[in-house]
């Protein structure tokens, strides 16, 4: 399993944004994608407090 910091992931999706803006945009995108939330098994509280995500490699 490989972990990536939320800021790093956000900047990969939004490379022209500041780190803060990229994280905000990524969180908004995650919150709007209910299917992704179900697959990730995350609650809104976990999303607000998570600083890193883990992916199986």
Buried (B, 14 or more C-beta within 10 A) or exposed (E): EEEEEBBEBBBEEBEEBEEEEBBBBBBEEBEEEEEEBEEBEBEEEEBEEBEEBEEEE
